[in-house]
Amino acid sequence: MPTVAEGQLVAEALIDRNIEYIFTLSGDHITPIYQLIFEEAT
């Protein structure tokens, strides 16, 4: 079974549900989610 990062699971869930906006505290703990969402959007 391939390994999937937690950030990828969160990003995919947000994208699959067509979430347009997210409000978070920024920092290293959430940066992977931001990056994955940005990559999917472009």
Biopython code that builds the backbone (N, CA, C, O; Angstrom):
import numpy as np
from Bio.PDB.StructureBuilder import StructureBuilder

atoms = [
    (1, "MET", "N", (0.848, -1.181, 0.000)),
    (1, "MET", "CA", (0.000, 0.000, 0.000)),
    (1, "MET", "C", (0.888, 1.237, 0.000)),
    (1, "MET", "O", (1.799, 1.333, 0.823)),
    (2, "PRO", "N", (0.644, 2.198, -0.913)),
    (2, "PRO", "CA", (1.476, 3.400, -0.961)),
    (2, "PRO", "C", (1.219, 4.301, 0.240)),
    (2, "PRO", "O", (0.123, 4.318, 0.801)),
    (3, "THR", "N", (2.237, 5.039, 0.616)),
    (3, "THR", "CA", (2.128, 5.973, 1.729)),
    (3, "THR", "C", (1.593, 7.305, 1.226)),
    (3, "THR", "O", (2.025, 7.812, 0.191)),
    (4, "VAL", "N", (0.646, 7.865, 1.974)),
    (4, "VAL", "CA", (0.061, 9.155, 1.617)),
    (4, "VAL", "C", (0.242, 10.092, 2.806)),
    (4, "VAL", "O", (-0.046, 9.728, 3.946)),
    (5, "ALA", "N", (0.720, 11.293, 2.530)),
    (5, "ALA", "CA", (0.903, 12.276, 3.598)),
    (5, "ALA", "C", (-0.456, 12.775, 4.085)),
    (5, "ALA", "O", (-1.417, 12.851, 3.320)),
    (6, "GLU", "N", (-0.515, 13.111, 5.368)),
    (6, "GLU", "CA", (-1.768, 13.597, 5.946)),
    (6, "GLU", "C", (-2.241, 14.861, 5.246)),
    (6, "GLU", "O", (-3.438, 15.034, 5.015)),
    (7, "GLY", "N", (-1.304, 15.751, 4.908)),
    (7, "GLY", "CA", (-1.659, 16.983, 4.216)),
    (7, "GLY", "C", (-2.328, 16.714, 2.890)),
    (7, "GLY", "O", (-3.236, 17.440, 2.487)),
    (8, "GLN", "N", (-1.883, 15.671, 2.208)),
    (8, "GLN", "CA", (-2.478, 15.314, 0.925)),
    (8, "GLN", "C", (-3.921, 14.852, 1.117)),
    (8, "GLN", "O", (-4.790, 15.197, 0.315)),
    (9, "LEU", "N", (-4.181, 14.097, 2.144)),
    (9, "LEU", "CA", (-5.552, 13.639, 2.409)),
    (9, "LEU", "C", (-6.479, 14.815, 2.694)),
    (9, "LEU", "O", (-7.606, 14.857, 2.200)),
    (10, "VAL", "N", (-6.006, 15.763, 3.484)),
    (10, "VAL", "CA", (-6.817, 16.938, 3.803)),
    (10, "VAL", "C", (-7.068, 17.762, 2.547)),
    (10, "VAL", "O", (-8.199, 18.170, 2.286)),
    (11, "ALA", "N", (-6.018, 18.008, 1.768)),
    (11, "ALA", "CA", (-6.156, 18.795, 0.541)),
    (11, "ALA", "C", (-7.128, 18.127, -0.421)),
    (11, "ALA", "O", (-7.985, 18.799, -0.996)),
    (12, "GLU", "N", (-7.011, 16.835, -0.604)),
    (12, "GLU", "CA", (-7.907, 16.118, -1.510)),
    (12, "GLU", "C", (-9.351, 16.183, -1.034)),
    (12, "GLU", "O", (-10.263, 16.328, -1.847)),
    (13, "ALA", "N", (-9.568, 16.077, 0.274)),
    (13, "ALA", "CA", (-10.925, 16.153, 0.816)),
    (13, "ALA", "C", (-11.535, 17.529, 0.561)),
    (13, "ALA", "O", (-12.706, 17.633, 0.197)),
    (14, "LEU", "N", (-10.743, 18.587, 0.750)),
    (14, "LEU", "CA", (-11.245, 19.938, 0.497)),
    (14, "LEU", "C", (-11.555, 20.142, -0.977)),
    (14, "LEU", "O", (-12.580, 20.732, -1.318)),
    (15, "ILE", "N", (-10.691, 19.667, -1.842)),
    (15, "ILE", "CA", (-10.890, 19.813, -3.290)),
    (15, "ILE", "C", (-12.097, 19.003, -3.745)),
    (15, "ILE", "O", (-12.914, 19.494, -4.524)),
    (16, "ASP", "N", (-12.215, 17.765, -3.264)),
    (16, "ASP", "CA", (-13.342, 16.909, -3.650)),
    (16, "ASP", "C", (-14.685, 17.503, -3.252)),
    (16, "ASP", "O", (-15.694, 17.269, -3.917)),
    (17, "ARG", "N", (-14.696, 18.267, -2.171)),
    (17, "ARG", "CA", (-15.940, 18.858, -1.685)),
    (17, "ARG", "C", (-16.169, 20.267, -2.232)),
    (17, "ARG", "O", (-17.101, 20.959, -1.822)),
    (18, "ASN", "N", (-15.301, 20.686, -3.169)),
    (18, "ASN", "CA", (-15.403, 22.007, -3.792)),
    (18, "ASN", "C", (-15.408, 23.151, -2.780)),
    (18, "ASN", "O", (-16.147, 24.123, -2.932)),
    (19, "ILE", "N", (-14.580, 23.025, -1.749)),
    (19, "ILE", "CA", (-14.437, 24.081, -0.754)),
    (19, "ILE", "C", (-13.670, 25.229, -1.401)),
    (19, "ILE", "O", (-12.548, 25.038, -1.871)),
    (20, "GLU", "N", (-14.266, 26.414, -1.427)),
    (20, "GLU", "CA", (-13.627, 27.555, -2.084)),
    (20, "GLU", "C", (-12.694, 28.315, -1.167)),
    (20, "GLU", "O", (-11.678, 28.838, -1.625)),
    (21, "TYR", "N", (-13.007, 28.391, 0.115)),
    (21, "TYR", "CA", (-12.219, 29.185, 1.051)),
    (21, "TYR", "C", (-11.923, 28.357, 2.294)),
    (21, "TYR", "O", (-12.763, 27.590, 2.766)),
    (22, "ILE", "N", (-10.715, 28.530, 2.811)),
    (22, "ILE", "CA", (-10.383, 27.954, 4.110)),
    (22, "ILE", "C", (-9.749, 29.056, 4.948)),
    (22, "ILE", "O", (-9.020, 29.902, 4.429)),
    (23, "PHE", "N", (-10.025, 29.042, 6.218)),
    (23, "PHE", "CA", (-9.466, 30.009, 7.144)),
    (23, "PHE", "C", (-8.663, 29.230, 8.176)),
    (23, "PHE", "O", (-9.197, 28.367, 8.873)),
    (24, "THR", "N", (-7.377, 29.542, 8.264)),
    (24, "THR", "CA", (-6.499, 28.800, 9.153)),
    (24, "THR", "C", (-5.475, 29.729, 9.776)),
    (24, "THR", "O", (-5.313, 30.873, 9.351)),
    (25, "LEU", "N", (-4.800, 29.232, 10.772)),
    (25, "LEU", "CA", (-3.599, 29.883, 11.262)),
    (25, "LEU", "C", (-2.462, 29.384, 10.388)),
    (25, "LEU", "O", (-2.381, 28.189, 10.104)),
    (26, "SER", "N", (-1.601, 30.262, 9.966)),
    (26, "SER", "CA", (-0.511, 29.828, 9.092)),
    (26, "SER", "C", (0.669, 29.347, 9.921)),
    (26, "SER", "O", (0.827, 29.716, 11.085)),
    (27, "GLY", "N", (1.480, 28.530, 9.304)),
    (27, "GLY", "CA", (2.665, 28.012, 9.968)),
    (27, "GLY", "C", (3.139, 26.746, 9.291)),
    (27, "GLY", "O", (2.515, 26.254, 8.351)),
    (28, "ASP", "N", (4.234, 26.232, 9.773)),
    (28, "ASP", "CA", (4.825, 25.040, 9.163)),
    (28, "ASP", "C", (3.912, 23.826, 9.211)),
    (28, "ASP", "O", (3.998, 22.949, 8.351)),
    (29, "HIS", "N", (3.046, 23.769, 10.198)),
    (29, "HIS", "CA", (2.188, 22.593, 10.341)),
    (29, "HIS", "C", (1.137, 22.496, 9.239)),
    (29, "HIS", "O", (0.647, 21.402, 8.960)),
    (30, "ILE", "N", (0.782, 23.603, 8.611)),
    (30, "ILE", "CA", (-0.273, 23.588, 7.607)),
    (30, "ILE", "C", (0.233, 23.908, 6.202)),
    (30, "ILE", "O", (-0.525, 23.819, 5.236)),
    (31, "THR", "N", (1.479, 24.269, 6.085)),
    (31, "THR", "CA", (2.059, 24.625, 4.787)),
    (31, "THR", "C", (1.889, 23.531, 3.733)),
    (31, "THR", "O", (1.582, 23.866, 2.589)),
    (32, "PRO", "N", (2.067, 22.249, 4.042)),
    (32, "PRO", "CA", (1.867, 21.218, 3.012)),
    (32, "PRO", "C", (0.458, 21.222, 2.426)),
    (32, "PRO", "O", (0.281, 20.947, 1.239)),
    (33, "ILE", "N", (-0.529, 21.527, 3.234)),
    (33, "ILE", "CA", (-1.907, 21.578, 2.738)),
    (33, "ILE", "C", (-2.048, 22.730, 1.758)),
    (33, "ILE", "O", (-2.627, 22.573, 0.683)),
    (34, "TYR", "N", (-1.515, 23.896, 2.134)),
    (34, "TYR", "CA", (-1.554, 25.047, 1.221)),
    (34, "TYR", "C", (-0.895, 24.710, -0.110)),
    (34, "TYR", "O", (-1.433, 25.019, -1.173)),
    (35, "GLN", "N", (0.257, 24.084, -0.046)),
    (35, "GLN", "CA", (1.005, 23.777, -1.265)),
    (35, "GLN", "C", (0.224, 22.823, -2.169)),
    (35, "GLN", "O", (0.147, 23.044, -3.378)),
    (36, "LEU", "N", (-0.344, 21.784, -1.604)),
    (36, "LEU", "CA", (-1.084, 20.808, -2.396)),
    (36, "LEU", "C", (-2.341, 21.420, -3.010)),
    (36, "LEU", "O", (-2.668, 21.134, -4.162)),
    (37, "ILE", "N", (-3.042, 22.252, -2.260)),
    (37, "ILE", "CA", (-4.232, 22.907, -2.799)),
    (37, "ILE", "C", (-3.830, 23.828, -3.944)),
    (37, "ILE", "O", (-4.507, 23.866, -4.972)),
    (38, "PHE", "N", (-2.747, 24.565, -3.783)),
    (38, "PHE", "CA", (-2.288, 25.473, -4.831)),
    (38, "PHE", "C", (-1.905, 24.694, -6.090)),
    (38, "PHE", "O", (-2.226, 25.118, -7.201)),
    (39, "GLU", "N", (-1.230, 23.574, -5.927)),
    (39, "GLU", "CA", (-0.829, 22.770, -7.074)),
    (39, "GLU", "C", (-2.048, 22.244, -7.834)),
    (39, "GLU", "O", (-2.042, 22.205, -9.064)),
    (40, "GLU", "N", (-3.081, 21.844, -7.115)),
    (40, "GLU", "CA", (-4.298, 21.341, -7.765)),
    (40, "GLU", "C", (-5.046, 22.454, -8.491)),
    (40, "GLU", "O", (-5.675, 22.219, -9.522)),
    (41, "ALA", "N", (-4.973, 23.668, -7.946)),
    (41, "ALA", "CA", (-5.710, 24.790, -8.517)),
    (41, "ALA", "C", (-5.054, 25.322, -9.791)),
    (41, "ALA", "O", (-5.716, 25.967, -10.604)),
    (42, "THR", "N", (-3.775, 25.062, -9.968)),
    (42, "THR", "CA", (-3.082, 25.608, -11.145)),
    (42, "THR", "C", (-2.972, 24.592, -12.252)),
    (42, "THR", "O", (-2.417, 24.890, -13.310)),
]
sb = StructureBuilder()
sb.init_structure("model")
sb.init_model(0)
sb.init_chain("A")
sb.init_seg("    ")
for serial, (resi, resn, name, xyz) in enumerate(atoms, 1):
    if name == "N":
        sb.init_residue(resn, " ", resi, " ")
    sb.init_atom(name, np.array(xyz, "f"), 0.0, 1.0, " ", f" {name:<3s}", serial, name[0])
structure = sb.get_structure()
